[in-house]
């Protein structure tokens, strides 16, 4: 990396947001540049590529007014850094980390490279602490554990933004007296969505313990590449230097990947699957892998990335690659949304790979695993019978089958459905499960221990004949 600041007036050509500069020496990848237009305006940019004296620069913003002859390019000799401090809590920034809430500038305690440093696998701690989101479908069946990365797979027009702000508002660690913060990064969102997020965070008081980064749809696409890294740099600082437990919510990772594809196209790279760059898997991992806990540090970074699946296709490269890197997924269903159920989380394709590490006695409750398995099995049976009854008619089903059918309906109406301000404790979620089990004959409850049926389930059962 060049330590000296050098200025050049050798712009060769401009293609969209990409500027080509020739006869340049000793410039590093990702180095920040300052572009001075003939009218004295200054724009920032970043080095995308250097080879044989030719440097490719991505400008943050529009390139109108760039004159090939008169434009000057200054190489600043360092990569993108973010000034961080605890003062960032309660503040709103744009995608480049500049305050947009009319508040004073943040006095930085230190400046950190936004690309972060990978956590050494040996230094990682196995996640084991339960995070309560207040949503039964997540807490009960797909438990989030501190230090985990658990994405939400949604679709266009589904209420993932409402889900995101509800989780940001309600998420808490069961142990009291620990500082908990939310870093919220919105990537490529509309002005309407931005005002929805800002208003909700302010109205509910959640902003006090949050840091918001908002990159809007009309901001330059290269900014979308930077915004999640700004958020994660802030989260790592709060977690590993200020001992806080940080939940990072990034929405929408699909916009991030589209920006990646756009920049790869501008650089004339060979496209991979569906036009996305071949290195998208590696690139996504540099974001997702910045979650976890480190030995000797009290804090933790937990990630909730949200992505909209193009055409609701779970095999699309974005959800597909995300699923390989992260520890499970929460799937939002269009069918439940059409039925008017909020949050429309379809528990059957959902999965939390770290769930077993964060549940059980002294963490949630001793009956948690059994209740989750039984709910899942009974709902899956009910859903299968729903398809069958559509063909043969409900009258052709046996008595037990009809009970399963009713169970599936009640499960959707009472367990999945919640109000947008309803914050259920894990005990309420598990008790609700037992209440629903009372609809089924006791002999059908094969996945819960008899002692737990006696302890938790009996009070909801009418005497069986």
C-alpha positions in Angstrom: 0.0 0.0 0.0 1.4 3.3 -0.9 2.0 5.5 2.1 2.4 8.8 0.0 -0.4 10.9 -1.4 0.0 11.2 -5.2 -2.0 13.3 -7.6 -2.5 12.4 -11.3 -4.2 14.2 -14.3 -4.1 11.1 -16.6 -7.8 10.1 -16.8 -8.1 7.8 -19.9 -11.8 7.3 -20.0 -15.1 7.3 -18.0 -17.7 4.5 -18.3 -20.7 5.0 -16.0 -19.4 5.2 -12.4 -16.0 3.6 -13.5 -13.0 5.9 -14.2 -9.8 4.6 -15.9 -6.6 6.3 -15.0 -3.3 5.5 -16.7 0.5 5.9 -15.9 -0.1 5.3 -12.2 2.5 3.6 -9.9 2.4 2.0 -6.5 -1.4 2.1 -5.9 -3.1 -0.6 -3.7 -6.4 -2.5 -4.2 -9.3 -0.9 -2.3 -7.3 2.3 -1.8 -9.4 5.5 -1.4 -9.1 8.2 -4.0 -10.3 11.8 -4.2 -11.4 13.0 -7.6 -11.3 16.8 -8.2 -13.6 18.0 -11.0 -12.7 21.0 -13.2 -15.3 23.1 -11.3 -13.6 22.4 -8.0 -16.1 19.8 -6.8 -14.6 16.7 -5.0 -15.8 13.1 -5.2 -14.6 10.1 -3.4 -13.9 6.8 -5.0 -12.2 3.4 -4.5 -9.6 1.5 -6.5 -11.2 -1.6 -8.0 -8.2 -2.9 -10.0 -4.6 -2.1 -10.8 -2.5 -3.6 -13.6 0.5 -2.3 -15.6 0.0 1.3 -14.7 -3.7 1.4 -15.5 -6.0 1.9 -12.5 -9.8 1.3 -12.4 -11.7 3.5 -10.0 -15.3 3.2 -8.8 -16.7 6.7 -8.0 -19.1 7.1 -5.0 -21.8 9.1 -6.8 -22.5 10.3 -10.3 -19.7 10.9 -12.8 -21.4 13.8 -14.6 -19.1 16.7 -15.1 -15.9 14.6 -15.3 -13.7 16.0 -17.9 -11.0 13.5 -19.2 -8.4 16.3 -19.7 -8.9 18.4 -16.6 -10.0 16.0 -13.9 -7.4 15.3 -11.2 -7.2 12.1 -9.2 -5.5 12.0 -5.8 -4.6 8.6 -4.3 -4.8 8.8 -0.5 -2.7 5.8 0.3 -5.2 4.1 2.7 -8.3 1.9 2.5 -11.8 2.9 3.6 -11.9 3.5 7.3 -14.7 4.3 9.7 -14.3 6.5 12.8 -16.1 4.7 15.6 -17.2 5.5 19.1 -19.9 4.8 21.6 -21.5 8.1 20.6 -22.8 6.3 17.5 -25.6 4.7 19.5 -28.9 6.5 18.8 -27.6 8.0 15.6 -28.5 7.6 11.9 -25.9 7.5 9.1 -25.9 7.2 5.4 -24.3 4.2 3.6 -20.8 5.9 3.8 -21.0 6.4 7.6 -21.8 10.2 7.5 -24.5 11.4 10.0 -27.9 12.2 8.3 -29.9 12.9 11.5 -29.0 16.6 11.8 -26.9 15.7 14.9 -23.3 16.7 15.5 -20.4 14.9 13.9 -19.3 11.8 15.8 -15.9 12.3 17.6 -14.1 9.1 16.7 -12.2 7.1 19.4 -10.4 5.3 16.6 -10.5 4.6 12.9 -11.0 1.0 11.7 -10.6 -0.5 8.3 -14.1 -1.5 7.2 -13.0 -4.7 5.6 -12.4 -6.1 9.1 -10.1 -9.0 10.0 -11.4 -12.6 9.9 -11.9 -14.2 13.3 -9.3 -17.0 13.8 -11.4 -20.2 14.0 -9.3 -21.3 17.1 -10.3 -18.1 18.9 -14.0 -18.6 18.3 -16.3 -19.7 21.1 -19.1 -22.2 20.5 -22.3 -20.2 20.7 -24.6 -21.3 23.5 -26.7 -18.4 24.8 -30.4 -18.0 23.8 -31.6 -14.7 22.3 -35.3 -14.1 22.8 -36.9 -12.3 19.9 -40.5 -12.5 21.2 -41.6 -14.4 18.1 -42.9 -17.9 18.8 -41.9 -19.3 15.4 -38.3 -18.2 15.9 -37.9 -18.7 19.7 -39.9 -22.0 19.9 -38.9 -23.8 16.7 -35.8 -22.0 15.2 -34.1 -20.6 18.2 -31.5 -17.8 17.6 -28.3 -18.2 19.6 -25.9 -15.5 20.5 -23.1 -15.3 17.9 -25.1 -17.0 15.2 -25.9 -15.9 11.6 -29.5 -16.7 10.8 -30.9 -15.2 7.5 -34.5 -14.5 6.7 -35.5 -15.6 3.2 -38.4 -13.5 2.1 -40.1 -12.4 -1.2 -41.1 -9.1 -2.9 -44.1 -7.5 -1.2 -43.9 -9.7 2.0 -43.7 -8.0 5.4 -40.0 -8.6 6.1 -39.4 -5.0 7.0 -42.1 -5.1 9.7 -40.5 -8.4 10.9 -37.0 -6.8 11.0 -38.1 -3.8 13.1 -40.1 -6.0 15.5 -37.0 -8.2 16.1 -34.8 -5.1 16.5 -37.2 -3.8 19.0 -37.9 -7.0 21.0 -34.6 -8.9 20.9 -33.0 -9.4 24.3 -30.6 -11.7 26.0 -32.2 -13.6 28.9 -29.4 -12.8 31.4 -30.1 -9.4 32.9 -27.6 -6.6 33.3 -25.8 -7.1 30.0 -25.6 -4.2 27.5 -27.3 -5.1 24.3 -27.3 -3.0 21.0 -28.7 -3.3 17.5 -26.9 -2.2 14.4 -29.3 -1.9 11.5 -28.1 -1.6 7.9 -30.5 -0.9 5.1 -29.1 -1.6 1.7 -30.7 -0.1 -1.5 -34.0 0.7 0.1 -36.6 3.2 -1.1 -37.2 6.6 0.6 -40.5 5.2 1.9 -38.9 2.3 3.5 -36.2 4.5 5.0 -38.8 6.8 6.7 -40.7 3.7 7.9 -37.5 2.4 9.6 -36.6 5.8 11.1 -40.1 6.5 12.4 -40.5 3.0 13.9 -37.1 3.2 15.7 -37.9 6.7 17.1 -41.5 5.9 18.0 -40.7 2.8 20.0 -37.5 4.2 21.7 -35.4 1.4 20.1 -33.2 4.0 18.5 -31.5 4.7 21.8 -29.7 1.4 21.7 -29.3 1.3 17.9 -27.0 2.5 15.2 -28.7 2.9 11.8 -27.0 2.9 8.4 -29.3 3.8 5.5 -28.2 3.4 1.9 -31.0 4.5 -0.4 -32.0 3.1 -3.9 -30.8 6.3 -5.5 -27.4 6.2 -3.9 -24.5 4.9 -6.0 -24.4 1.1 -6.2 -20.8 0.9 -4.9 -22.1 2.3 -1.7 -24.2 -0.8 -1.3 -21.0 -2.8 -1.2 -19.7 -0.6 1.6 -22.8 -0.2 3.9 -22.9 -3.8 5.4 -19.2 -3.5 6.1 -19.7 -0.1 7.9 -22.4 -1.8 10.0 -20.2 -4.8 10.9 -17.2 -2.6 11.7 -19.4 -0.7 14.1 -20.8 -3.9 15.6 -17.3 -5.5 16.1 -16.1 -2.4 17.8 -19.1 -2.3 20.2 -18.9 -6.0 20.8 -15.2 -6.7 21.2 -14.0 -3.4 22.6 -17.1 -2.2 24.5 -18.3 -5.6 25.7 -21.8 -5.3 24.2 -23.9 -8.0 22.7 -24.8 -6.7 19.2 -27.5 -7.9 16.9 -26.8 -6.9 13.3 -29.8 -6.7 10.9 -29.0 -6.2 7.2 -31.8 -5.7 4.7 -31.8 -6.5 1.8 -28.8 -8.7 0.8 -30.3 -9.1 -2.7 -29.7 -5.4 -3.4 -26.1 -6.0 -2.2 -25.6 -8.9 -4.7 -27.2 -6.9 -7.5 -24.7 -4.1 -6.9 -21.9 -6.8 -7.0 -23.2 -8.0 -10.3 -23.5 -4.4 -11.7 -19.9 -3.6 -10.7 -18.6 -6.9 -12.1 -20.4 -6.1 -15.4 -18.8 -2.6 -15.5 -15.4 -4.2 -15.0 -16.2 -6.5 -17.9 -15.7 -9.6 -15.8 -16.7 -13.1 -17.0 -20.1 -13.7 -15.4 -21.0 -16.8 -13.4 -24.4 -18.3 -12.6 -27.3 -16.0 -13.7 -24.8 -13.2 -14.4 -23.5 -12.9 -10.8 -19.7 -12.9 -10.4 -18.1 -16.3 -9.8 -16.6 -15.0 -6.5 -20.0 -14.1 -5.0 -19.8 -17.0 -2.5 -16.4 -15.7 -1.2 -17.6 -12.1 -1.1 -20.8 -13.0 0.8 -18.7 -15.0 3.3 -16.6 -11.9 4.1 -19.9 -10.4 5.4 -21.6 -13.4 7.1 -18.4 -14.7 8.7 -18.1 -11.5 10.7 -20.5 -12.9 13.3 -19.5 -14.8 16.4 -17.8 -14.7 19.8 -14.1 -14.5 20.6 -12.3 -16.2 23.6 -11.4 -13.6 26.3 -13.9 -11.1 25.0 -17.3 -10.5 26.6 -19.2 -9.2 23.6 -20.7 -11.0 20.6 -22.0 -10.2 17.1 -25.1 -12.0 16.0 -26.4 -11.5 12.4 -29.9 -11.5 11.0 -29.4 -10.8 7.2 -32.7 -10.4 5.2 -32.9 -11.2 1.5 -35.8 -11.2 -0.9 -35.7 -14.3 -3.2 -36.2 -13.3 -6.8 -39.4 -15.0 -8.1 -39.7 -16.6 -4.6 -37.0 -19.1 -5.8 -35.1 -20.7 -2.9 -32.7 -22.2 -5.4 -31.7 -18.8 -6.8 -27.9 -18.2 -6.4 -28.4 -15.5 -3.6 -30.4 -17.6 -1.1 -28.6 -20.8 -2.3 -25.1 -19.4 -1.5 -26.3 -17.7 1.7 -27.7 -21.0 2.9 -24.3 -22.7 2.5 -22.5 -20.0 4.6 -25.1 -19.3 7.4 -26.4 -21.5 10.2 -29.9 -22.1 8.9 -32.7 -19.9 7.6 -36.1 -18.4 8.4 -38.5 -18.6 5.4 -41.3 -16.1 4.9 -44.3 -17.7 3.1 -46.5 -16.0 0.5 -49.3 -18.5 1.2 -49.5 -17.6 4.9 -49.3 -13.9 4.0 -52.3 -14.4 1.7 -54.3 -15.9 4.6 -53.6 -12.7 6.5 -51.3 -14.3 9.0 -48.5 -12.1 10.4 -45.6 -13.0 10.8 -46.0 -15.3 7.8 -43.1 -17.6 8.7 -43.4 -21.1 7.3 -41.8 -23.3 9.9 -41.4 -26.4 7.8 -38.5 -25.2 5.5 -37.0 -23.2 8.4 -34.0 -24.4 10.3 -31.6 -23.1 13.0 -28.5 -25.3 13.0 -27.3 -24.0 16.4 -30.7 -24.4 18.1 -29.7 -27.3 20.3 -26.8 -25.3 21.7 -29.0 -22.6 23.1 -32.1 -24.5 24.5 -32.9 -26.8 27.4 -32.8 -26.6 31.2 -31.4 -23.3 32.6 -31.3 -21.8 29.1 -34.9 -21.9 28.0 -36.8 -24.8 29.5 -36.3 -28.5 29.9 -39.2 -29.4 27.6 -38.2 -27.1 24.7 -36.7 -29.7 22.4 -39.6 -32.1 22.7 -42.2 -29.4 22.3 -40.5 -28.1 19.2 -40.2 -31.6 17.6 -43.8 -32.4 18.4 -45.2 -29.1 17.1 -43.2 -29.6 13.9 -44.3 -33.2 13.4 -48.0 -32.5 14.2 -48.1 -29.4 11.9 -46.4 -31.3 9.0 -49.0 -34.2 9.4 -51.8 -31.6 9.4 -50.5 -30.0 6.3 -50.2 -33.3 4.5 -53.8 -34.2 5.5 -54.9 -30.8 4.2 -53.7 -31.8 0.7 -55.3 -35.2 1.0 -58.7 -33.9 2.2 -58.7 -31.5 -0.7 -58.9 -34.6 -2.9 -60.9 -37.2 -0.9 -63.0 -34.7 1.2 -62.7 -34.3 5.0 -65.5 -36.9 5.6 -63.3 -39.7 4.3 -60.6 -39.0 7.0 -60.5 -40.8 10.4 -61.2 -39.1 13.7 -57.5 -38.6 14.6 -56.7 -37.3 11.1 -59.5 -34.7 11.5 -57.9 -33.6 14.8 -54.6 -33.1 13.0 -56.3 -31.1 10.4 -57.8 -28.8 13.0 -54.5 -28.7 14.8 -52.8 -27.3 11.6 -55.4 -24.5 11.4 -55.1 -23.6 15.1 -51.3 -23.7 14.9 -51.4 -21.1 12.2 -54.0 -18.9 13.9 -52.6 -19.0 17.4 -48.9 -20.1 17.4 -47.6 -18.5 14.1 -49.9 -15.4 14.2 -48.8 -12.6 16.5 -49.6 -8.9 16.8 -46.8 -6.5 15.5 -46.2 -5.4 19.1 -46.7 -8.7 20.8 -43.5 -9.8 22.6 -43.9 -13.4 23.9 -41.6 -14.9 26.5 -40.2 -18.3 25.8 -42.4 -19.7 28.6 -45.5 -18.3 26.9 -44.5 -19.8 23.6 -43.9 -23.3 25.1 -47.1 -23.1 27.1 -49.0 -22.2 23.9 -47.5 -25.4 22.4 -48.9 -27.5 25.3 -52.3 -25.8 24.9 -52.3 -26.9 21.2 -51.3 -30.4 22.1 -54.5 -30.8 24.1 -56.3 -31.0 20.7 -54.5 -34.3 20.0 -55.0 -37.7 21.7 -52.2 -38.2 24.3 -51.0 -41.4 22.6 -50.1 -39.2 19.6 -47.6 -37.2 21.6 -44.6 -39.5 20.9 -41.9 -36.8 20.9 -42.4 -35.4 24.4 -41.5 -37.2 27.6 -44.3 -38.5 29.7 -43.0 -36.6 32.8 -43.3 -33.3 30.8 -46.9 -34.2 29.7 -47.7 -34.6 33.5 -45.8 -31.4 34.4 -46.8 -29.0 31.7 -49.5 -30.6 29.5 -52.1 -32.0 32.0 -53.6 -28.6 33.0 -54.7 -28.0 29.4 -56.3 -31.5 28.8 -59.9 -32.4 29.4 -60.2 -35.9 30.7 -59.9 -38.3 27.8 -62.6 -41.0 27.5 
